[in-house]
Amino acid sequence: MDEKYMEYALELAEKGSGFTNPNPLVGAVIVKDGRIVGEGYHQYYGGPHAEVNAFHNAREDVKGATMYVTLEPCSHYGKTPPCVDAIIKRGIKKVVIGMEDPNPLVSGRGVKILQKNGIEVITGLLEDKCRVQNEIFIKYITTKKPFCIFKSAMTLDGKISTRTGDSRWVSGEESRKHVHRLRQRVAGILVGVGTAIADDPMLTTRLEGQETKNPIRIIVDSKGKLPINSKIVETSGEVRTILVTTDLSPKDKLEALADKGLEIMKSPVKEGRVDIPLTLSRLGEMGIDSILVEGGSTIGYSFLEEGMIDKVLFFIAPKLIGGDESKTPLGGKGINLMKDAINLENIEIRMFGEDILVTGYPVGR
């Protein structure tokens, strides 16, 4: 039953996906006499925490009850008061925690305060699932750098477009819906200028029947090639957009893009390109805790080469197109020896319609 209640808390936490960044996803369930009497989740950044919402939604007195919460209750003042104070005040008898707070400055403090006040505490229930759900928060709170996810869709013979550059659509409808759920989850979405020119994408979130938010669009364009009449530029007044560029870009072009509403972020030139690690550090300082790297093959390999990718998602469609000139998911100079290949671990395989999604984490990240 403990696992059942924690699973439900995880489901509740997921409802805040995309709205709590850079705060974590947290769910809380209050159980008394074998019945759920209160539940809540962290709904949006700066709003009440899951525990407080669970108390607010409680249908009866919670004194003597057990609380299941996916993340250690906070013990410090932030935008809201410490949740441990509310737990103590309400007379909760036992707290079951999925994972301790990864913030090294506060980790374990909430547990100690609860125990000091006579509350029984159990930690580590379904911890692996809790950590995966908050992998973005864990990376960001410990490094202040964004959690980077590389996503690509390819045919069974490893192509992301035909020899003419046509790529709509490699993957099926179910896969594309999942990608929009990913866009909902992350704070930013990033492409290279080549993809921005070739596809003229919007890079927005489209999910029917639910509230959505658009990730911050980030375009890596070292030489200022982004067309003024592109969809990204034309909608930059509606969707926050950052152009990461260098002094290789014409000054008048950058001024024109800024007039359209783009934020210009200058990077030093590194081997003729944008400095990826420095850029990610700056984006992290801006509060961007996660980035979905969607394209193209050159930018994807650049991130991997620099060791900046934390998670990889490859959709594989049951299609064959061939072509020596058809692009593959990763370009760049590539790796010389097979023994030096970037290996993935913790592999997960799922089906979306007829497509296969392979998810993994680069070893050592």
C-alpha positions in Angstrom: 0.0 0.0 0.0 2.9 2.4 0.7 4.1 2.0 -2.9 0.5 2.5 -4.2 0.2 5.8 -2.4 3.6 6.9 -3.6 2.8 6.0 -7.2 -0.3 8.2 -6.8 1.8 11.0 -5.5 4.1 10.7 -8.5 1.0 10.9 -10.8 -0.1 14.0 -9.0 3.4 15.6 -9.3 3.3 15.1 -13.1 0.4 17.4 -13.4 2.7 20.3 -12.7 4.9 19.4 -15.7 6.2 22.5 -17.4 4.8 25.0 -14.9 7.1 24.6 -11.9 10.6 25.1 -13.6 13.1 25.6 -12.1 11.4 24.2 -9.1 10.8 20.4 -8.8 7.7 18.4 -9.5 6.2 17.3 -6.2 3.1 15.3 -5.2 1.7 14.7 -1.8 -1.0 12.3 -0.5 -2.4 12.2 3.1 -3.7 8.9 4.3 -5.7 8.3 7.5 -7.3 5.0 8.6 -6.5 3.5 5.2 -8.2 6.3 3.3 -6.9 9.1 1.2 -8.1 12.2 2.9 -6.0 14.9 1.2 -3.9 15.3 -1.9 -2.0 18.0 -3.8 0.8 18.9 -6.0 3.1 21.8 -6.8 1.1 23.5 -9.5 3.3 26.4 -10.6 6.6 28.2 -9.8 6.2 30.5 -6.8 2.9 28.8 -5.7 2.1 26.7 -2.7 4.0 23.5 -2.4 2.4 20.1 -2.7 2.2 19.5 1.1 0.3 22.8 1.6 -2.1 22.1 -1.3 -2.7 18.6 0.2 -3.6 20.2 3.5 -5.8 22.7 1.8 -7.7 20.0 -0.1 -8.1 17.7 3.0 -11.6 16.5 3.6 -11.2 16.0 7.3 -8.8 16.6 10.2 -5.4 15.1 9.3 -4.1 14.8 12.8 -2.4 11.4 13.2 -2.4 10.7 9.5 0.5 9.6 7.2 1.8 11.9 4.4 3.4 10.5 1.3 5.5 13.0 -0.6 7.8 12.5 -3.5 10.4 14.9 -2.4 11.7 15.8 1.1 9.6 18.6 2.6 11.4 21.9 2.5 12.9 23.3 5.7 13.8 26.8 4.5 12.1 30.0 3.6 12.0 30.6 -0.2 9.0 32.0 -2.0 6.8 30.1 0.6 7.3 29.2 4.3 8.9 25.8 5.2 6.6 22.8 4.6 8.0 21.0 7.7 6.4 23.7 9.9 3.0 23.0 8.3 3.4 19.3 8.7 4.3 19.6 12.4 1.5 22.1 13.1 -1.1 19.8 11.5 -0.2 16.9 13.6 1.0 14.5 10.9 2.2 11.3 12.6 4.4 9.8 9.9 6.0 11.1 6.7 7.0 8.7 3.8 9.5 10.4 1.4 10.4 9.3 -2.1 13.8 11.1 -2.2 15.8 13.5 -0.2 16.3 17.1 -1.4 19.3 17.0 -3.8 20.2 20.6 -2.9 23.4 20.0 -0.9 22.6 23.1 1.2 19.4 21.7 2.6 19.5 17.9 1.9 18.4 16.0 5.0 17.4 19.0 7.1 13.7 18.5 6.6 14.0 14.9 7.7 15.9 15.9 10.8 13.4 18.6 11.8 10.5 16.2 11.4 12.2 13.5 13.5 13.2 16.0 16.2 9.5 16.8 16.5 8.6 13.2 17.1 7.4 12.4 13.6 8.3 9.0 12.1 10.1 9.4 8.8 10.8 6.8 6.1 12.9 7.8 3.1 13.7 6.2 -0.3 10.3 4.7 -1.3 10.3 4.4 -5.1 13.4 6.6 -5.1 14.5 5.6 -8.6 11.2 6.7 -10.0 11.2 9.9 -8.0 14.8 10.7 -9.3 13.8 10.1 -12.9 10.8 12.4 -12.6 13.0 15.1 -11.2 16.2 14.5 -13.1 16.0 18.0 -14.5 15.8 19.5 -11.0 18.6 17.3 -9.7 21.0 18.5 -12.4 20.1 22.1 -12.2 20.1 22.5 -8.4 23.5 20.8 -8.1 25.2 22.5 -11.0 23.1 25.5 -12.1 23.4 24.2 -15.6 20.5 23.1 -17.8 19.6 19.4 -18.2 20.0 18.8 -21.9 18.0 16.3 -23.9 18.9 15.4 -27.5 15.9 14.3 -29.5 16.0 13.0 -33.1 13.7 11.1 -35.4 15.1 8.8 -38.1 14.1 6.2 -40.5 15.0 2.5 -40.0 18.1 3.1 -42.2 19.2 6.0 -40.1 18.1 9.1 -42.1 16.5 12.2 -40.8 15.6 13.6 -44.2 15.6 12.6 -47.9 18.5 13.7 -50.2 16.3 16.8 -51.1 16.1 17.8 -47.5 12.4 16.8 -47.0 11.8 15.6 -43.4 8.0 16.0 -42.9 7.3 13.6 -41.5 9.8 11.0 -40.4 8.0 9.9 -37.3 4.3 9.2 -36.8 1.5 11.2 -35.1 1.9 9.5 -31.7 5.6 10.2 -31.7 5.0 13.9 -32.5 2.5 14.2 -29.7 5.1 12.9 -27.3 7.6 15.4 -28.5 5.1 18.2 -27.7 4.8 16.8 -24.2 8.6 17.0 -24.0 8.4 20.7 -25.1 5.8 21.2 -22.4 8.2 19.8 -19.8 11.4 21.7 -20.6 12.2 25.4 -20.1 14.0 25.8 -23.5 14.1 24.3 -27.0 17.3 24.7 -29.1 18.1 24.3 -32.7 21.0 25.3 -35.0 20.4 28.0 -37.6 20.6 25.3 -40.4 17.4 23.7 -39.0 15.8 27.0 -38.6 16.4 27.8 -42.2 15.6 24.4 -43.7 12.4 23.7 -41.7 11.2 27.2 -40.8 9.7 25.8 -37.6 7.7 27.5 -34.9 9.2 25.4 -32.0 6.0 25.8 -30.0 3.9 23.5 -27.9 0.7 22.1 -29.4 -1.3 19.8 -27.1 -5.1 19.6 -27.5 -7.4 19.7 -24.5 -4.9 21.0 -21.9 -3.2 24.1 -20.8 0.2 24.5 -22.4 3.2 26.8 -22.3 5.9 27.4 -24.9 9.5 26.8 -24.1 12.0 29.6 -24.6 13.3 29.2 -28.2 17.1 29.3 -28.5 18.7 29.6 -31.9 22.4 28.9 -32.3 23.6 31.1 -35.2 27.3 32.1 -35.1 27.2 34.2 -38.3 23.7 35.8 -38.1 22.1 33.8 -41.0 18.6 33.6 -39.5 16.2 35.1 -42.0 14.3 38.2 -40.9 11.1 36.8 -42.5 11.3 33.4 -40.7 8.5 32.2 -38.5 10.7 32.3 -35.5 11.6 35.9 -36.0 8.0 36.9 -36.9 6.7 35.4 -33.7 9.5 36.5 -31.4 7.2 39.1 -29.9 4.8 36.4 -28.8 7.3 33.6 -27.7 10.5 34.5 -25.9 13.4 33.8 -28.3 17.1 34.0 -27.7 19.6 34.2 -30.6 23.1 32.9 -29.5 25.6 34.4 -31.8 29.2 35.7 -32.1 31.0 38.8 -33.5 31.1 37.0 -36.8 27.5 38.2 -37.3 26.9 41.5 -39.1 26.0 44.2 -36.6 23.2 45.6 -38.6 21.6 42.2 -38.9 21.7 41.7 -35.2 20.1 45.1 -34.6 17.3 44.2 -37.0 16.7 40.9 -35.2 16.7 42.7 -31.9 14.2 45.2 -33.2 11.9 42.2 -34.0 12.0 41.1 -30.4 14.9 38.6 -30.2 17.2 38.6 -27.3 20.8 38.6 -28.5 23.3 36.6 -26.5 27.0 37.0 -27.6 29.4 34.1 -27.3 33.1 34.1 -27.9 34.1 32.3 -31.1 35.3 28.8 -30.5 36.7 27.0 -33.5 34.5 29.2 -35.7 31.4 28.4 -33.8 29.5 29.4 -30.6 31.1 28.2 -27.3 28.5 25.6 -26.2 29.6 25.0 -22.6 29.8 28.8 -21.9 26.4 29.3 -23.5 24.8 26.7 -21.3 26.3 28.2 -18.2 24.8 31.6 -19.1 21.4 30.1 -19.9 21.5 28.3 -16.5 22.2 31.7 -14.9 19.1 33.0 -16.5 17.0 30.3 -14.8 16.7 28.0 -17.8 16.9 24.6 -16.1 16.4 22.3 -19.1 16.8 22.3 -22.9 15.4 20.1 -25.6 18.0 20.0 -28.4 16.0 19.2 -31.5 18.3 19.8 -34.4 20.1 19.4 -36.5 22.9 16.9 -37.0 25.7 19.4 -36.6 24.4 21.0 -33.4 23.6 17.6 -32.0 27.1 16.3 -32.5 28.6 19.5 -31.1 26.7 19.1 -27.9 27.6 15.4 -27.6 31.3 16.1 -28.4 31.4 18.7 -25.6 29.8 16.2 -23.2 26.8 18.5 -22.7 24.0 16.0 -23.4 22.4 14.3 -20.4 19.7 12.2 -22.1 19.1 10.9 -25.6 15.8 10.1 -27.3 15.8 8.5 -30.7 12.5 7.8 -32.5 12.9 5.1 -35.2 10.2 5.0 -37.9 9.7 1.8 -40.0 10.6 3.6 -43.2 13.5 3.2 -45.7 14.7 6.1 -47.9 18.4 5.5 -48.6 20.6 8.0 -50.3 24.3 8.8 -49.8 23.4 12.5 -49.4 20.5 11.9 -47.0 21.3 13.4 -43.6 21.8 11.3 -40.5 21.0 12.4 -36.9 24.5 13.2 -36.0 27.0 15.1 -38.3 30.2 16.8 -37.4 33.6 15.2 -37.8 32.5 12.1 -35.9 34.6 9.6 -33.9 37.5 7.8 -35.5 37.5 4.5 -33.6 34.6 2.3 -32.5 36.1 1.9 -29.1 35.7 5.6 -28.5 32.0 5.6 -29.4 29.6 7.3 -26.9 27.8 4.5 -25.1 24.4 4.8 -23.5 23.1 3.3 -20.3 19.8 2.8 -18.5 18.2 2.1 -21.9 14.4 2.2 -22.2 12.4 1.1 -25.3 8.8 2.2 -25.9 6.4 2.1 -28.8 4.5 5.1 -30.1 2.2 3.9 -32.8 4.5 2.2 -35.3 7.6 4.0 -34.1 10.2 2.8 -31.6 11.5 5.3 -29.1 14.9 4.4 -27.6 15.9 6.5 -24.6 19.3 6.4 -22.9 21.9 8.4 -20.9 25.4 8.9 -22.1 27.8 7.0 -19.9 29.5 9.2 -17.4 26.9 12.0 -17.5 
